[in-house]
């Protein structure tokens, strides 16, 4: 299955009704495409997930990822609770992570739902077996929305958190205009 991602297409949408598998209705954001990739690969039961089946095709342009630290989940007396990056666990996980028609997928807004699915250490989680491929190396760039606010930490937040068998092909890192671009591979 190939998930399309093109923020410039007028028909592009991150709505939950979109499966992203059509050139006529691509996703706007990489993060929404990754959620759909995870949904397609998951099967109930142990050790039976479908892997190496999804490719996310990035059309030329600048693609932003909100790589802030995401929410965690903890068990409180048999109830799943969402844990914010600040450590608050008052909200239920089902209410926090459920995607609805009213979910905010806009990466320009701080309260978007997409970053909540990130790693608790920062970085967008890429499901096992998902490949991210740029259509044109020179014209396809990925920029991070969050560079890390704590300057005492040696590293900055990662773009992506990858498990094992993922591939990133022909994508350029979108760095500051004064710096040379580096390939992500």
N, C-alpha and C positions, 0 to 999 in steps of 0.2 A: 504494500500500500504506500502511496506517495502522498504526503500532506503538503499542500501548497501554502506559501506565505508571501504575500505581496501587499504592503501597506499602502501602495499607491493606487491600487485598483479600487474604483468606486463601489464595486460590489463586495469588497473585502469586509468581513465581519468576524468578531470574536464571540458572537452569540452562541449560546449552548445548543441551538438547533443546527449549527454548522458543524459538519464532520471534517471539512477541510480537504476532502479527497476529489475536488473538482476544480479545474482551472477557472471556471466561471464564478466560483465563490471561495476564494482563498481566505486564510486567516490574516488578521492585521499584525499579530505579534507572534514572535517565536515561542513565548511562554504558553500561549493558548494552544499552539500546535503541539507542544510537548505534553500538555495535559491530555490532549486527544490521543497522542501516541501511547501514553501510559494506559489509557482506557482501552485501547485496542489490544494491547499486549497482555492484559490481566485476565486470568482464568481462575475460578474458584478451585481450591485444593492446594496441595503442596507440590512444589517443584514442577509445575506444568505451564508456566507462563510462556507465551509465544514471543520469541525474541528474534532479532535480525529480520524484522518484517516491515519496518517503517523508515522512510526517508523523508526528511523535511527539505524541500527545495526552496531556497531563498532567491527571490528575484533580485536583480540589481537595485541598489539603493542603500540607504543607511538604516540599519535595524537597531533599535534600542532594546536592551534587556534591563529589567529592574532587578538587580542582583543583591538587594539588601538581604540581611539575614531573615529567614522565614520563621514560621511558627513551628513549635514542637507539639507533641501529643504525650500526655501522661495519664495514667490510670489512677483515679481517685475513688476508691471503694467500688470498683466495677463500672465506673462511669468515665468515658473518654473525655478529657478536658484539653482544650487548646491552650498552649503556653506561648505567650507573646515573646518577642525578642527581649523585652524588659523583664520577663519572668512572671508576669501576671497569668494566673490560670483560672480566672473566674468564669469564662465562657465555655460552653459545651462545644466539643469538636464538630458535631454534626451541624450546628448552626454556623460555625465559623468557616467550614470548608465546603459547604453545599453551594453549587453553582445554580443560579436561578436566572430567569429572564431579566431581572433587575440588577444582576451582579455588575460591578464596575470593573471593566477590563481596560480602562484608559491608563496607560503607563505614565501620562503626564500628571496624573493626580496621585497624591501620596496615599490615599485610602483605597487604592485598587486592590482587588482580591488576588491577583496573580502572584505577587511577591510572597504571600502567605504559604505557598507551596514550595518555596525555596528551601535550601539547606539551612539549618539553624546557625551555621557558621558563615552564611552568605554564599551566593552562587545559585544559579538556576539548575535544578536537578534534571539531568537527561536520563530518561528511562533506558534500561538495558536494551541493547540491540538497535538503538535509534541512530541514524546517520543524519548529519546536518550538512547539506551541500549547497554551495553558492553557484548560481548559474554563470556568473562572470567574475573571475578573480579580481579584476581591476575595479569593478563597479559595485561589488557586494561587500559592505562593511558592517561590522557589529560594534556598537558602542555600549559601554556600561553606564547605567544611570547613576549608580552609587559607587564612589571610589573609596569609601571607607572614611569615617569621620575621626577615628582615633589614630592620630599620627604617631603614637608610641608603638603601635604594632608594626612589625617589620613588613608584613605583606598587606596587600589590599585585598578586598573581596574578589573572589574569582568570578569570571564570567559564568562558567558552568561547573557543576559537580557531576562527574561521570562515574558510573559504576565500573563496568569492565569492557564490554564488547561494543563500544560506540566508535563512530568514525566522524571526523570533522574534516571536510575536504573543500578546498578552494574558497576559503573565507578569509577576509582580511580583518585584522583588528583595527577598529577605528580609534586611533589615538589623537592626541591634540594636534592641531595643524602644524605646529612647529617641530613635531617629532616625526621620524620616518615610520611608515606603517610596517607592522610585522604580520607574517602569516600565522594563523592558528591552525595547528595540525595535530 
